[in-house]
Amino acid sequence: MKRRLFAAALLALVAAPTWAASNCSTTVEANDAMQFNQKAIVVPNTCKQFSVTLKHVGKLPKAAMGHNFVVSKSSDEPGIVADGATAGIESNYLKTGDSRIIAHTKIIGGGESDTTSFKVDALKPGQDYEFFCSFPGHAALMKGTISRAK
């Protein structure tokens, strides 16, 4: 009996990292109607790194209906979008080296995907954060909140 309990406990310890890793990532879908399929993401406090995979489920090419996934403080979003519009698609509509950006994917078109990761400690308690698409004109509709679990 003791061996069975020990074996079960050992199995639980070995399996724990797989379970924990799956909680430290999510997939967000974007479409040709300028929509994300999620409006809020809560990052577990148990994660040190968090990954987001952006999947474009539409059909239009990135030049016509490209999307990216950008994380920043909510107050920084308008400036990031404004600066990104002049940076162009080659720079993923993001100003090169912009320190206000916590994480971002590249601009992708229909059928494509990209993943970004960031340190969870970048999301400070008491701050408001959001995710958005920086493709010109998209941030008005394509945004949501991202926060650490309480």
C-alpha positions, -999 to 999 in steps of 0.1 A, spaced: 0 0 0 28 24 9 45 17 -24 14 25 -43 10 58 -25 46 66 -31 43 57 -68 12 78 -71 29 108 -54 59 104 -76 38 102 -108 19 134 -97 52 152 -93 65 141 -127 32 150 -144 29 185 -126 52 204 -150 32 193 -180 0 206 -164 16 238 -152 31 245 -187 -3 241 -203 -17 269 -180 11 293 -190 -1 297 -226 -32 305 -246 -42 308 -282 -61 339 -295 -78 338 -328 -82 368 -351 -105 369 -382 -112 389 -413 -139 409 -394 -113 426 -372 -121 406 -341 -102 386 -314 -120 356 -300 -110 367 -265 -117 399 -246 -98 391 -214 -68 370 -205 -59 362 -169 -23 349 -164 -19 325 -136 5 337 -108 22 302 -109 37 311 -144 71 327 -147 67 330 -186 35 333 -205 30 325 -242 3 337 -266 -2 321 -300 -20 343 -324 -39 324 -351 -54 342 -381 -85 322 -389 -95 344 -419 -85 342 -455 -73 377 -464 -35 384 -468 -16 404 -442 -13 434 -465 -51 437 -466 -62 423 -432 -31 416 -412 -32 412 -374 -7 411 -346 -10 407 -308 6 435 -287 8 437 -249 13 470 -231 0 492 -203 -34 504 -213 -22 540 -211 6 533 -237 -17 518 -264 -26 550 -282 10 561 -285 22 527 -296 -5 526 -323 3 561 -335 40 554 -337 34 520 -353 13 535 -381 43 554 -394 67 523 -389 49 504 -417 41 467 -422 78 458 -426 81 467 -389 49 450 -380 33 484 -374 55 489 -343 82 514 -337 115 496 -335 128 493 -300 96 507 -284 102 501 -246 64 505 -239 58 471 -256 58 441 -233 54 415 -260 42 413 -296 38 389 -325 46 397 -361 18 408 -385 2 377 -399 -23 370 -427 -51 345 -431 -41 309 -422 -9 320 -404 1 320 -368 28 334 -346 37 331 -309 51 356 -284 62 351 -248 69 374 -219 79 373 -183 48 374 -161 66 398 -137 62 425 -164 25 427 -154 27 447 -122 -1 448 -96 -22 479 -97 -15 486 -134 -40 481 -162 -27 462 -192 -43 453 -225 -36 435 -257 -44 449 -291 -37 448 -329 -15 476 -341 -25 473 -378 -38 508 -387 -74 512 -377 -77 478 -359 -70 487 -323 -104 505 -320 -121 471 -323 -93 445 -316 -84 449 -280 -89 432 -246 -75 432 -211 -46 411 -198 -39 407 -161 -24 385 -135 -46 363 -114 -54 377 -79 
